[in-house]
């Protein structure tokens, strides 16, 4: 296990390159926007299904 951790750290030091700061910020903004849009879409679908279930059960009761 210790050898695996050492090799992983070594690989991170030698083989991983970080994008430039401007590109990283742009990518972060893109991810944040899509995350917010996906959350809003999920909320919308959940709200619609919730209303449909309420209507269905209200129709069964009455």
N, C-alpha and C positions, 0 to 999 in steps of 0.2 A: 504494500500500500504506500509506503514511504517513497519507494522508487517511482511509483506512478505519479505522485504529487510532484516530485523533483523534475520528472520528465515533462509534466504539464507546464510547470513554471518555466522551464527552459524553452519549451516550444512557444509559449507566450512571448518570451523575451526576444526570440530569434525570428519567428515566422509570422507574427501578427503585426500588421501595420494599421494604425488608426487613421481615419480620414482627416483631411484638414478641418480646422475649426468651423469654417463657413459651411462646408458640406455637411458636417455633423449637425449643425444648427438647422439647416434646411431639412435634413432627414427627420430630425426630432419634431419639427413643425408638421411635416407630412404625417408622421405617425400619430401625433396628438390630434390633428384634424380628423383623420380617419377613425380614430378611437372614439372621438366625440360623436361623429356621424353614426357609427355603428351602435353606440350606446343609445342615441336618440331613436334609431330605427327599432332596436330591441324594445325600448320603452313603448313606442307606438304600437308595435305588434302585440305586446303584452296588454296594453290598455284596450285594444280592439277585442282581443280574445276574452278579456275579463268582462267587458260589456256584453259580448255575445253569450257567454256562459250565464251571466245574470239574467238576461232576457229569456234564455231557454228555461232556466229553473223557475223564473217568475211565471212563465206560461204554463209550466207543469203544475204549479201550486194553484193557480187560478183556474 
